[in-house]
Amino acid sequence: VLDFEDEKLALAETKEDFIEEKLIIFLDWVSYNTQISIVRKRLEQSEKILETITLQGTSRISKITLQRSINKIQRLLLELESKLKAEQRSLSILLDGFDLAQNPLKINWTVRAQLIEDLYSYFQQSIRDIKRIEIEQLKNSRSVRTYQNSQLADFDFTISATKDDNKGNYSTYSKSSEVEYEAKIEFSYPLTGNVSNDVYLRKYRLKGRQLELKYKDKFDAILSDAQKLTTELKQGLKQLALYKQQIDENRAGKTETEFDAFLAGNSNIRFVIIENDDNQSLLLDQVEASINYHKNRIKYDSLMDRLLLNAE
């Protein structure tokens, strides 16, 4: 029964590791796809600006400067598209026959990690690696008890009764009857002990101490990882809130862009590029922060053995 339970836990752990790995691939795919969308919009914006300033007869140096910026954006776009194709190949193995171009995968950006308050109690009840060590300990304890019992002296207790009917001889015609009772207790124990038994008993006692250390090391390692991920998830939420605030402020606070000022003759094309670079970087950084948060959320749920439902 214990071996079967251990096999079930091991299989569930393998399945969950597989799920975690593929979810991380999916998040990378979402990341590249979202970044590509941002960079494409930036490229379209820059090309429209180039078209506008060309029609207005802007200086040659301004057009060259803007074209260099466009070339840089195009290189970034090609790099992201190459990475996206690599992730699509990985996903296509899982989604055989599923057209990602026609049915793009989406992520719910608003999902938040469900953090566990009492990690100690949760670990003892729900972590498979901890349960597997407990099974090892139980099996080892049984072996220790078996060899301990083998060290005990053999005990034998018997009670016997005999009856003797004495009819005398032909000359006396006497008759008597006697009943004898006997109780016997026997202990047997080899003076030198059982060497083989002692060796195995020491072996399993040593293994018991090793399993105690293994349990503590595993418990502490998972606890450390959980605390680290908890900190990163909380910091990640703060980062996301700051990015959202900054993006909202940028959208609401600007009545005139650098490009508007440039067209009015009050700015330089370099300031237009810098402003658009800053906006693009802000959006790309927000995507990266969001993806990192959700990767940590997946890792946390995997560490807590919550990715695989109905594993037991």
N, C-alpha and C positions, 0 to 999 in steps of 0.2 A: 504493500500500500504506500509506504513512504517513497519507494523508488518511483512508483507511478506518479505520485504527487510532484516529486522533483522534476520528472520529465515534462509534466504539464507546465510547470513554472518556467523551465528552460525554453520550451517551445514558445510560450507567450512572450518571453523576453526577446527571442530572436525575431518574432513577428513585429514587435514594437520597434526594435532597432531598424528594421526594414522600413516601417512607416515613417519614422523620424528622418531617415536618409532621403526618402522620396519627397517628403514635405519641404525639406531644405532645398532640394532641387527645384521644386515648384516655386518657392519664394524667390530663388535666384532668377527664375524665368519671369516672374511678375516684376522683379526689380528692373531687369534689363528692358522689358517691354514698356514699363512706365517711364524709364529714363529716355528711351527712344522717342516716346510721344512728346516729352518735354523738349528734347533737342530738335525734333522736327519742327515744332511750332516756332522755336527760336530761329531756325534756319529760314523758314518761310517769312518770319518777321524781318530778318536781316536782308533777304532778297527783295522784299517790298521796299525797304528803306533805300537799297541801292538803286532800284528802279526809279523811285521818287527823286532822289538827288541827281540822277542822270538826266531825267527830264527837265529838272530845274537848272541844269548847267552848272552844277557844283564843281569845285576845283578838282583837278585830276588827282591830287594827293589825297583828298578825302575819299575819293572812289577807290583808290589803291589800298588805302588803310582799311576801308570797310571790306574790300574783297579778301584781304588777308584774314580778317576775322571770320568771313564766311568759309574760307578754306579750312580754317581751324575747326569750325563747327562740323564741317563735312567729314573731317578725319575722325572726330569724336563719334559721329553718327555711325560711320563704318565700323569702328571698333566695337560699339555697343551691339550693332546688328550681327557681327561675327560671334560675339559671346552669346547672343540670343539663340542663334542657330545651333550652337553646341548644346545649350540647355534643351532646345526642342528635340534634338536627337535623343537625349536622355529620357525626356518625357514620352516620346513617341513609343518607346518600348513598353511603357506602362499603359499608354492610351492607344493601343493598336486600333487603327481604323477611325480614330477621332481626329477631326480636322481642327487644329488649333487656330488656323487663320480664320475659319468661318465661325468657330465657337471658342473665342478667347476665354481662358480661365480668369476668374476674378477672385479677389480676396476681400474679405470684410475688414476694412481698416479699423473699424470701431471696436472689434473684439479685444477684450482685456484679460490678462492673466488672472486666474483665481488662486491667489496666494494662500498657503496653508499657515495657520497661526501656530498650532502645536505640532511641530515637526517630529518631536520625540515619539509621541503617541502614534502619529500617522505612520512613521517608519516601522514600528513594531507590528502594526496591523496590516499594512498595505504594500510594503516594498518587497518585491520578489526575491532580490538578492539576499535580503535579511532572512526571509522565510527559508530559502534554500540552505543557508548556513545553520539555521535552527533544525532543519531536517537532518543535516550532517551530525549535529550535536546529539540529537535524539538517537540516531542509529549507533553512534559511538558509545553513548551511555548504556545502551542495551548490550553491546559487546563487553563493556567493563563489568556489568552485572553478571554476565555469563561466566567470565573468567574468575570473578570474585567467588561465585557459588562453587566453582570447581575446586577452590582452595579449602572449602569446609571439610571437616572430618566426616567420614562415612558413619552413619548411625544406624544401628540395628537393634530392635527390641522384640523379643519373642517370649511367649508364655506357652508352656506345654504341660500336659497332665497325663499320667500313666496309672492304670488300675491293675492290681495284682490279685487275682482270686486264688487263694491257697486252700485246697480241699483236704489237705493232710494226706495220710496213707490208709491203706486198707485195714490196718490193724487198729488204728485209733478212731477212724471216722471223724476226725476234726475238720473244721472249716473256718477259714478267715478271709477277709477281704481288705486290701490296702490300696489307697489312692495317693500317688505322689505328684506334687505340683512343682514346676520349675519356671522361674522367670530369669531371662538372660538379656543383658544390655551389652552391646559390643560397639566400641569405637575403633576406627582404623584410620591412621594418618601417617603417611610416610615421613620419617624423621628428616629426610633431606628435602622434602617438598617436591612439587612437580616443576622441574626446571622450565620445560616448554610452556607450561601454563603461566609461570611468573614472567617469562619474556613477553608473551602476548599481553598480559595485564599491564605491564609497564608501558608497552607500545601504545595501547589504547588510552591509558591515562595521559601519556605525553601528547597524544593526538587531541585529547580533550582540552588540554591547556592551549595547544596551537589553535584550536577552533575558537576558543575564547578570544584570543588575540585577533584572529581573522574576523570575528564578529565585530570587535571594537574598531578595527581598522576600516572595515567596510562601512560601518555606521558613521564613523567620523568623516570618512571621505565623502559619503553622500550628503551628510549634514553640511560640510564645507562647501560643496558644489551648490547645494540648495540655497545657502546663505549668500553666496556670491551671485547667483542668478537673481535672487530676490532683490539684492542691492541694484544690480544692473537694470532690472525691470522697473524699479521705482525711479531710478535716474532717467531711464528711457522715457517714461511718461512725462517727466519734467521737461526733457528735451523737446518732445513732440508738442507740448503745450507752448513752449517758447517759439518754436518754428511757426506754429499756427498763428500766434499773436503777431509775430513779425510780418508774416505774409498778409494777414488781414490789415495791419496798419499800413503796409505799402500800398495795398489796393485802395484803401479808403482815404489816405492822406495826400495822394498826389493829384493835384489838379492840372499840372503841366509836367510833361516828361522832358528829358534832355533832348529828345528828337524834336519836340515842339519848339524848344528854345533854339535848337540848331536851325530849324527852318526859318525862325524869326531873326536869325543872324546873331543870336546871343550865346551861342555855345559852339563847341568843337566836336567833330565827329568822334574823336577819341572818348569824349565824355559820354556820348551816346552808346558806344560799344561797352564802356565800363559799366554803365547803368544796366544794360541788358545782360552783361556777364554776371553781375551781382544777382540779378533776378533769377537767372538760370541756375547759378550755384546754390542759391537759397532753396529752390525747388528740388534740385538734385540731392542736396544734403537732407532735406526733409524725407525724401524717398528712402535714402540710405538709413536714416534714423528709424523710420517706420519698419523697414525690412529687418534691421537688427533687433528691434523690439520683438517682432513676431517670431524671429528665429529663436530668441531667448525664451519666448513663451512656449514654443514647441519643445525646446530642450528641457524646460522646467517640467512640463507635463510628462515628457518621456522619463525624466529622472524620478518623478512621482508615480510612474507606472499608470498614467491616466490616458495615454493615447489609444491604447487598445481596449476596446469595450468588450465586456463579457469574456474576459480571458480565462476566468476560472471555470 
